[in-house]
Amino acid sequence: MPPRKRISRELWDKARKANKKSYLNIHLFKAILYELQPIDVLYTNHSFENIPSILKSLWAFAASAIKACWKFVKSLKRIHYLSIMGVIFYWKMVKYLHELLDAGPSILILTVLALIFTIGLGDSKEGLSAYSVFNKGFQSIMGGVDANALLNQHVGGGMAFMNHNNRHENEEHDDGYRQRQQRQQQRDEQRRLQQERDREVHERRLQQQQELDTGTAAANNGARISNKKSRRKKNIELRREMRQQRQAARAMGFVQDGHRVDINAQHQEQLAMNHLIQEQIGNGDFEEEREEL
């Protein structure tokens, strides 16, 4: 039996070699019909011989498929049946809501998001999830992490960490390693105690400075109060003297009915001086009141 590709080539060669001017090209028509047929009807007689073997293969496939399905059904548990019933109930609910409110796509999208952010992000050790797969892969890549080596790396011993990373497991059982660990702990404890002592000294100095500031402020307030008392005493004496002068002037007739009479220039200067002293006393009282506020 010649192959199908060879027959097709021969038919198209005959169609090209035929008379192109004739409107009825038999060879072209035969080539088109040959390409349109799905199988070669003329060369399928030998396929009937393979029918028994094909039937045997189908019977074996059906038998194995039935056995696999039976094993799968037997392996199902109650949780699986409940899951199947839940899926069916969910689909019926989505269908009903879609017919009622046209909310089917929205419910499906919300369901997918809920599954992604709940079950999909779980860290289950038995099943698979995004976090569990990432954590297992990260642990297999990084292995165990030594806290002391990580501390040395951050402090400045990164190269030492890289060079001696493979020695930590063996050094854990070494006496020298334990002694170094103890010395390191002692140094850390001494450093902590020193920091606490420095903190106490600093707090004590701050307290002493506050007490000194408080004593200085109290002394300044006492001096200010004594100055105010002395100025107030002087103002009282000046007012008493001015009151005596006014009484003397009234007794001598320089003031009549509350009005000042004409006096000579010397008395006018004396009265002007008294008026200036009174204004100064008033300004001093105003400044004292402002300082008290």
C-alpha positions in Angstrom: 0.0 0.0 0.0 1.6 3.3 -1.0 1.5 5.9 1.8 -1.1 8.6 1.8 1.4 11.4 1.4 2.7 9.8 -1.9 -0.8 9.3 -3.3 -1.7 12.9 -2.6 1.5 14.1 -4.3 0.8 12.0 -7.4 -2.7 13.3 -7.7 -1.6 17.0 -7.4 1.1 16.4 -10.0 -1.4 15.1 -12.4 -3.7 18.1 -11.7 -0.8 20.5 -12.4 0.2 18.7 -15.6 -3.4 18.7 -17.0 -4.6 21.2 -19.5 -5.2 24.4 -17.7 -7.3 25.9 -20.4 -10.1 23.3 -20.0 -12.8 24.3 -17.6 -13.4 20.7 -16.5 -10.2 19.4 -14.9 -10.9 15.8 -13.7 -7.5 15.4 -12.0 -7.9 18.6 -9.9 -11.4 17.4 -8.9 -10.0 14.0 -7.8 -7.2 15.6 -5.8 -9.6 17.8 -3.9 -12.0 14.9 -3.1 -9.0 12.8 -2.0 -7.9 15.5 0.5 -11.4 15.9 1.8 -11.9 12.3 2.8 -11.0 11.5 6.4 -9.5 8.0 5.7 -8.5 6.0 2.7 -11.4 3.8 1.9 -9.6 1.8 -0.7 -6.8 0.8 1.6 -8.6 0.0 4.9 -9.2 -3.7 4.2 -6.2 -4.7 6.3 -7.6 -2.8 9.4 -10.3 -5.4 9.9 -7.7 -7.9 10.9 -6.8 -5.8 14.0 -10.4 -5.6 15.3 -10.0 -8.6 17.7 -6.8 -7.2 19.2 -8.5 -3.8 19.6 -11.4 -5.4 21.4 -9.1 -7.2 23.7 -7.3 -4.0 24.6 -10.6 -2.2 25.2 -11.8 -5.1 27.5 -8.5 -5.0 29.5 -8.7 -1.2 29.8 -12.3 -1.4 31.0 -11.5 -4.1 33.6 -8.6 -2.1 35.0 -10.6 1.1 35.0 -13.5 -0.7 36.9 -11.0 -2.1 39.5 -9.4 1.4 40.0 -12.8 3.0 40.5 -13.8 0.3 43.0 -10.6 0.8 45.0 -11.1 4.6 44.9 -14.7 4.2 46.2 -13.6 1.8 49.0 -10.8 4.2 50.1 -13.3 7.1 50.5 -14.1 8.1 54.0 -17.0 10.0 55.6 -15.2 13.3 55.2 -14.9 12.7 51.5 -18.6 12.0 51.1 -19.4 15.1 53.1 -17.1 17.1 50.8 -18.8 15.8 47.7 -22.2 16.6 49.2 -21.0 20.1 50.2 -19.7 20.7 46.6 -23.1 19.7 45.2 -25.0 21.8 47.7 -22.7 24.8 47.0 -23.2 24.4 43.2 -27.0 24.3 43.7 -26.9 27.4 45.9 -24.7 29.3 43.4 -27.1 28.3 40.6 -30.1 29.4 42.6 -28.6 32.8 43.5 -27.5 33.3 40.0 -31.0 32.7 38.7 -32.4 35.0 41.4 -29.9 37.8 41.7 -27.4 37.2 38.9 -24.8 36.9 41.6 -23.1 33.7 40.4 -19.8 35.1 39.2 -19.4 37.3 42.3 -20.0 34.3 44.6 -17.5 32.2 42.7 -14.8 35.0 42.9 -15.4 35.5 46.7 -15.2 31.8 47.2 -11.9 31.5 45.4 -10.5 34.5 47.4 -11.6 32.9 50.7 -10.0 29.6 49.8 -6.7 31.4 48.9 -6.5 33.5 52.1 -7.6 30.7 54.5 -6.7 27.2 53.4 -4.2 28.3 50.8 -2.2 30.3 53.3 -2.2 27.7 56.1 1.0 26.1 57.4 -0.2 22.5 57.6 2.5 19.9 58.1 0.5 17.2 56.6 -1.0 18.8 53.6 0.3 21.3 51.1 -0.1 25.1 51.1 1.8 28.2 50.0 3.4 28.8 53.4 4.1 25.1 54.2 5.9 24.6 50.8 7.9 27.7 51.3 8.9 27.0 54.9 10.0 23.4 54.1 12.0 24.6 51.1 13.6 27.4 53.1 14.5 25.0 55.9 16.1 22.6 53.5 18.1 25.4 52.0 19.2 27.2 55.2 19.5 24.3 57.5 20.1 25.1 61.2 20.9 28.6 62.3 23.3 29.2 65.2 22.4 32.2 67.3 26.0 33.0 68.4 27.2 32.8 64.8 24.4 35.1 63.7 25.3 37.5 66.5 29.0 37.5 65.4 27.9 38.1 61.8 25.9 41.3 62.8 28.6 42.5 65.1 31.3 42.2 62.5 32.4 38.6 62.3 30.6 37.8 59.0 33.6 36.2 57.4 34.3 34.1 60.5 30.7 32.9 60.3 31.2 31.9 56.7 34.5 30.2 57.4 33.5 28.3 60.5 29.9 27.6 59.8 30.5 23.8 59.4 32.3 23.5 62.7 29.5 24.5 65.1 27.9 21.1 65.3 31.3 19.5 66.3 32.2 22.3 68.6 29.1 21.9 70.7 30.7 18.8 72.2 34.1 20.4 72.7 35.1 21.5 76.2 37.0 24.5 74.9 33.8 25.6 73.1 31.9 25.4 76.4 34.6 27.4 78.2 34.4 30.1 75.6 30.7 30.2 76.0 31.0 30.6 79.7 33.5 33.4 79.4 31.3 35.1 76.9 28.4 34.9 79.3 30.5 36.3 82.1 31.6 39.2 79.9 28.0 39.9 79.0 27.0 39.8 82.6 29.8 42.2 83.6 28.9 44.6 80.7 25.3 44.6 81.9 26.2 45.3 85.5 28.5 48.1 84.4 25.7 49.7 82.3 23.4 49.5 85.4 26.1 51.2 87.6 26.6 53.9 85.0 22.9 54.5 84.8 22.6 54.8 88.6 25.5 57.3 88.7 23.9 59.4 85.9 20.5 59.4 87.7 22.3 60.5 91.0 24.0 63.3 89.2 20.8 64.5 87.7 19.1 64.4 91.1 21.9 66.5 92.6 21.8 69.0 89.8 18.0 69.4 90.3 18.5 69.9 94.0 21.1 72.6 93.3 18.8 74.3 90.8 16.0 74.2 93.3 18.2 75.8 96.1 19.4 78.5 93.8 15.9 79.3 92.7 14.8 79.5 96.4 17.7 81.8 97.3 16.8 84.1 94.4 13.2 84.1 95.4 14.2 85.0 99.0 16.5 87.9 97.8 13.7 89.2 95.5 11.2 89.1 98.4 13.6 91.0 100.7 14.2 93.6 98.1 10.5 94.0 97.6 10.0 94.5 101.4 12.7 97.2 101.6 11.3 99.1 98.6 7.8 98.8 100.0 9.1 100.2 103.4 10.8 103.1 101.6 7.6 103.9 99.7 5.6 103.9 102.9 8.0 106.4 104.5 7.9 108.7 101.4 4.1 108.7 101.4 4.0 109.5 105.1 6.4 112.4 104.6 4.4 113.7 101.6 1.2 113.4 103.7 2.8 115.4 106.5 4.0 118.1 104.0 0.4 118.4 102.6 -1.0 118.7 106.1 1.6 121.4 106.9 0.8 123.2 103.6 -2.9 123.1 104.4 -2.2 124.4 107.9 -0.1 127.3 106.5 -2.9 128.3 104.1 -1.3 127.2 100.8 -4.4 125.0 100.1 -8.0 126.3 100.4 -11.1 124.2 99.7 -9.1 121.5 98.0 -7.5 124.0 95.5 -4.0 125.2 95.5 -3.4 128.9 95.9 -0.7 131.1 94.5 2.7 130.6 96.2 6.1 131.7 95.4 8.6 129.8 93.1 10.3 128.0 95.9 7.1 126.4 97.1 6.2 125.5 93.5 9.5 123.8 93.0 8.9 121.9 96.3 5.5 120.8 95.2 6.8 119.7 91.7 9.5 117.6 93.4 6.9 116.0 95.6 4.7 115.2 92.6 7.7 113.6 90.8 8.5 111.5 93.9 4.9 110.4 94.0 5.0 109.3 90.3 8.2 107.4 90.9 6.6 105.6 93.9 3.6 104.7 91.7 5.9 103.3 89.0 7.8 101.3 91.6 4.6 99.8 92.9 3.6 98.8 89.3 6.9 97.1 88.7 6.6 95.2 91.9 3.1 94.0 91.0 4.3 92.9 87.5 7.2 90.9 89.1 4.8 89.3 91.5 2.7 88.2 88.6 
